[in-house]
Amino acid sequence: MAEPRAIDALVAEIGSTTTVVSAFEGLAPDSEGPPRLLGQGVAPTSVLQGDVGIGVEAARAELEAATGPLAPRITLATSSAAGGLRMTVHGLTRKMTAMAAREAALGAGGVVEYQTAGRLTEADLLRIDDADPTLVLLAGGVEGGDTDTVLFNAARLAELSIRPIVVYAGNSDVKAEVRTFLENSGFSVRVTANVYPGVDELDILPARSVIHDAFEEHIVHAPGMERISEFVSGRILPTPGAVLIAAELLAGELGDLVVVDVGGATTDVHSVTDGSPEMRAIAIDPQPHSKRTVEGDLGTFVSARHVAQLVDEPHRPELLPPAIPTTPAEIEVAVLLARTAAVAGVERHAGRLAHLYTPKGRQTVAKGRDLTACRLVIGTGGALTRLPGGESMLRAALAPAAGSDRLLPPADAVCALDRDYILACCGALSGSFPADRVVALMRASTGL
């Protein structure tokens, strides 16, 4: 048997339907050559079979059939399987602390199953129980402000029939009291900085980091995922969270950008920008520097029927493609659905101009996410990187409908594809290897 080849890293991306194992070399500081993707192996995800290891082993076997045996220094993973990072978020007011908590959850890669503002009701508790979240994010009150609501909500959470991990990211005046009460009620609790410390002020990065730690603790015990620690020697991140980390790294090198990920079930859009000076001057709600939105009704397989209804009637497909289209007819429909999902996903992610009428007359304001400073749009995920015409799908998302007031990227923005399908891997790799080498991998994959 051949001697295993020493490489820097293996990364397993465990999705809801497929598992991809990627091998990388040239990432260590003492590497002589440039960083590169050595190869990839793909297999069906096996969580529903009760053992994620089956899919990971099969994907690695396919990889090593091409490369020969590999001996990685570190093995990492990202996962959206086993339900992904299911969360509920709870704040004081819908447009302030609840909004900030939601931004933190989505930025961490969470799937927000339920959101509330104000005091939790009996109906809310039933909804949380039904959602069965991995994590509950509890926020509320600016620093030095309201404490009654978060204390009330902590007491209500103790009435749940389940015991998810609770991340407290509210007014720090009562953090010790909240933690003690919830821990005495049987919860595992993580405390982090207030996500909304002051009016129009967001601070979601500390919460994002704590949520990642809590997810990693949970995922090794999730049904079907118990063996994941046998294969992984480093971090396990939620896949959407890893993509946002990668986007932030790339934006640090190339400037403001948007990353679009069209999948079989959802379309995720990530942006890293503070917007243009012109729009910031008339903005009326705070936005994080890094933002993710997830559209659960925009996908090319699970959500295909809904996406088809968004297509103009003369072109609406009657037959929908399988998860992996192979025939020319299936591919043609999948391309149409992916283009439609990309356009709708970016439009929903973007903010818009609005007009307010005041005693001084009409005032134009910017609401939501301003993408006008993003001169780079990158496509990742299976639909955009594996179907033909991915760049033209992205280009279509930059063309606003007639009369649109959406704050989209400029029409002449550069569109590029993550052709090696490694952005999520790079987000995971960034915690173990120099940033410049990880960025070099992404630039090679996108041609930027």
N, C-alpha and C positions, 0 to 999 in steps of 0.2 A: 504493500500500500504506500502511495506517495506521501512524503512528509508534508504536513499541513503548511500552507503559505501564511506567514505572519502578515496581518493587515491591521489597520487602525481601528476599524469599527464595522459592526453589523447593526442595521436598524430594521426592526420589524414594524411595519405599519399595518395594524390589525383593524381592518374595516368591517363594516356590517356584513359584506358579502365576500370580499377577497382579502387575503393577507399577502403583502409584498415584503420580501426580505432583500435589502440592498447592502452591498459591500462597498466600503470606501477605503482608499489608501492615500497617503500623502497629506494627511491632516495634522500629524504631530509636528511640533516645532522643529524637531531635528530631521524632518523628512527632506530628502534631496530633491525629489521631483515635485511637480505641481499636484495639488489635490485632484482626485478623480474618482468617478463612479466606476468600480470594477465590474459590476454586474448586478442583475436582479433575478429573483425567482418569485413566482406567483402561484398561489394555491387558494382554493375556497377556504374562507374562514370557518372554523370548526367549533365555535362557541356553542352552537345549538346541539352539537353532538356531545356536549358535556366536557370538552377538553380542547382548549385553544391550542395546546401543543401539537395536535395532529396537523393543523394547518400550517403552523410555524415550521414544523419539521419538514413537511412536504415542500414548502416554498424554499427552505434552505437547501433541500436535496436537489431541487431544480437548479438553483443557483450554482451549487458545487459540481453539478454535472457538467457545467460549462467552464468553471474556473479551477476545478480541483478542490481538495480539502482546504478549508480556511481556518486560521487561528486568530480571531480578533482580540485586540487588546481590551475592548469594551463592547458590550452588546446593549443597545438601547431599544426602546419601543414607544410607539404612539398607538393609541387605541380609540376607536369610536364604536367598538363592539360592546356587547353586554349592556346595551342601552346607552352607551356613552356616559357623559357626565350630566346626569339628570339633576336639575336644581329647581327649587322654588325660592323666590326672593320677596322680602317684606320690608317696607319702609314706612315713613311717616306720611309723606305727601307724594302724590303721583308724579308731579313734575320736578321733584327735587330728590329726596333721599331714595325713593323707590326707583326712580330713573337711574340714579347713580349706582344703586345696587345691581340693577339689570345690566348696565354697561360693564360692571366688574365681572358679572357672571358670564356674559357673552364673550368678553375679552379673554377670559380664562379658558374658553372652549366649551362652556356649558350649554346644555339644552334647557332653556327656561320653560318648565312645564306649567308654572302658575306664578302670578305676581299679585301682590296686594299693597294697598296704601292705607294707613290708619290702623285702627284696632282690629285684630283678628276676630271673626265671628264664628259661630258654630258651622256655618256653611263653608267658610274658609278652611276650617280644620278637616272637614270631610273631603274637600278638594285636595288638600295636601296629602292626606292618607291615601287617597285614590291615586295620586301622582307617584307615590312611593319614591321620593327623590333620594339620590345619593347624598346630596348636601342641601342644607337650608342656609341661605344667607340672610341674616337678620341685621337690619340697619335702622336708623331713625335718629333725628335730632342733630342739629349742627353742634359744634363744640360749645359747651356752656349753655345750650338750649334745652329743648324739651327732653325729659327723661321718663315721664309717665307712660308714654306709648310703648317704648321698647320694654320697659319692665312688665307692663300688662301683657305684651305679646310673648315675652319669655314665659310667663306663667301659662298662657294659652297653649304654647307649644308642648308643655309638659302633659297636656291632655291627649296628645296624639297617641295612636296605637303603635306607631313605629318609632324608631330611634335613629334617624339619620345623623350624620355629622353636622354640627351647627357651626358656622363661621359668623362671629359677631363683628360687625364693621360699623357700629353706630357711635353715638355720643360716648366719649371715653370716660365721662364722669361716673358712669354706672357699669363700666366693663367688668369690674371685679364682682359686683353684685350679680350681674347677668350670668357670668361664668359659673360662679358658685351655685346659683340656683339650678341651672341647667345640668351641671355635672351631678348634683345631688338627685336630679330627676332621671339620671341614667343616660344622658347624652355625652358623646365625645365632643368637646368644644375647642375651637380655635379662635383666638382674639387677634384682630388686626386693626390698622388705622381706620379712622372714620372715612368712609367713601365720599362723604359730603360735609367736610369740616366747616365750611362757611357758605353763605349765599353765593350762588353762581361759581362755586369752586369744587372741582372734582379731584379726588385723590384715589384712583382705583388700582394703581400698580401694586401696592402692598397686599391688597385683598387678592389680586390675581395670583400672586406668588403663594399665598397661604392656601388658596383653593387648589392649586396644582399639587401642593404637598398632601392635602387631604384626599384628593383624587387618587394619588399614588398609593396611599394607605388603603383606600377602599378597593381598588381594582384587583388587587391580588387575592381578595376574598370573594369577588363577584362570581356567580354561578358560571362554570365553564372556563373561568380565568385563573383558577387556583394554581395551575402549573406555570403561570407566566414567569414567576421568579426563578424557575429552573433555567430559563433561557436568557434572562436579562440580568446583567451585572451593574447597569447604571439606571438612569431615570426612566420612568414611564409617564408620558404626558398625554392629555387628551389631544387627539389629532388636530382639531380646529385651533386649539391654543398653541400648538407647535407651529402651525402655519402662520399665525399672527406674529409669533416671535421671529420667524424667518423674514416676514415682511418688514418688520421693524429694522432688522439687521440690514436688509437690502436698501431700505429707504435711507439709512444712515450713510450709505455709499452713493446712492443714485438720486436721492431727493424724493419728494412726495409721490406716493403711488397708491394704486388700487390693485388688489388681488381678487380674482373671481374664480370660484371653485364650484362648478356645476357637477352635482353627483346624481346618483340614481334616485335618491329620496329628497334631497334638499339642495338649495343653492346658498352657499356662504359667500359673502362679500366682505373683504377686509380693506380698510384704508388707513394710511399713516399720513396725517397732514394736520396742520393748524388752519388750513384754508387761506384764501387770499386776503391781503390787507383790506381790500375794498369790502369784502363780505364780512370780515371780522368787525368792521366799523358799524355795521348795521345788524349784527347778529343779536338775537334775543334769548337764546338758550345756550348753556355751556356744552361743549363737546370735548370728549377725550382726545388726546393726540393720536391714539390708536383705537380703532373702533371695528367691531365685527357685528354684522347682522346675519341672521339665518332665516331663510324662507322655507318653511316646512311643506309648502304646497308646490314648490318648483323643483322638479326632478325629472330625469329621463326614463325612469322605470316605475318606482313605487308611486310617484306623483304624476305619471305621464298623462293620465286621463284629464287631470285638471289643467296641465300645461297645454294640452291640445285644444282646450276650450278658449285659450287666449289667442290662438291662431285665427287670422281672418278666415271667414267661412269658406271662400272658394279654395283655400289651400289647406283646410283642416284635414288631418289624416283620419282615416277610418280604422286602420289597423295600427296597433301600437307595437313598438319593438320589444324584444326580450332584453334581459339585463345586459347581455353582451351581444349586440347585433353583428351578424356575419354576412347576410345576403345584401346585395346592392339596394334592394327595396327597404330592408330594415335599417341600413345605414343612412339612407336618404331621410327617413322619418326621424331617426335619432338626431341627425344634424339639425333638422327643423326644430325639434323640441329643445335641443341644447341652446340653439340661438335664441329661441323665445324665452327660455329660462334666464339666460345671461342678460338679455335686455331688461326683463322685468326685475331681476335681482338688483342690478345696478341702479335702476330707476327708483326702486324702493329704498335703497341704501342712501341715495342722495337726498339732500334737503331741497328747499324751494324758496323762491321769493314770494312774499305775501304783502298785502296792502292793508294797513290799518288806518282807520279814519278817526282823527283826533280833533280837538277844538282848533288846532293850527292847520288842519287840512289833512290830505292823504299822506301817509308815511309808508315808505317801502322798507321792509325788514327781511332779514334772512333767517329762516327757520330750519333747524336740523343740520345735517352734514353738508358742508361745503367742499365739493370735490374739484372746484375750478382751478386749483393750483396743482392738481395731480397730472403731470405730463407723461406718466408711465402707467400702463394697464397691463397686468400679467394674468394669464390664464393658467390654472392648474387643475388637477383632478382628472378622472378618466375621460369625461365627455369632451373637454376642451383639448386635451393633449393627445388623445388616441383616435378621435374621429377626424375626418378631413375637414379643413377649412376653419380651424380653431381661431386663427387671427382675424378672419373676417367676421366670426361671431362676436369677438370682442369689439371690433370696429363698429358693428351694428349697435352696440350698447352705448356708443358715444353720439349717436345721431338722435337728438330729441324729436319727439313727435311735434307736429305743427302746433304752435301756441304753447309749448311746454314751458313751465317756469322752474324746471328742475335744475339744480346746481351741479351739473354733470362735468366730467373732465372735458377739456377742450377737444374739438373734433380732430385736431392734428396731433393728439397725444400718441406716443409710441406704443404699439401693441406687441406683446411678446408672449411666447408660450414656455412653460416649464416642461420642456420636451423630455427630460429625463424623469419627470414626476418625482422630484426630491425635495420640494419645499418643506413638507412636514418633517422629513428626515433631517433637514438642515436646522430646523428649529430645535430638534432634540440634540443634534450634534453640538450646537452652540454652547451648551453647558459644559462640554468636556474638551473642546478644542479651540484654538485661537480664532477670533471672529474673522480676521482677514482671510483665513483659509476656507472657512465655511462660506463666506461671501463669494470667494472665487469659484466654489462649486456651483452656486446659484447663477453666477454670471455666465459660466460655461453652459449651464442647462438652458438659460434663456437667450444666450447670444448677445448679452448686453455688456 
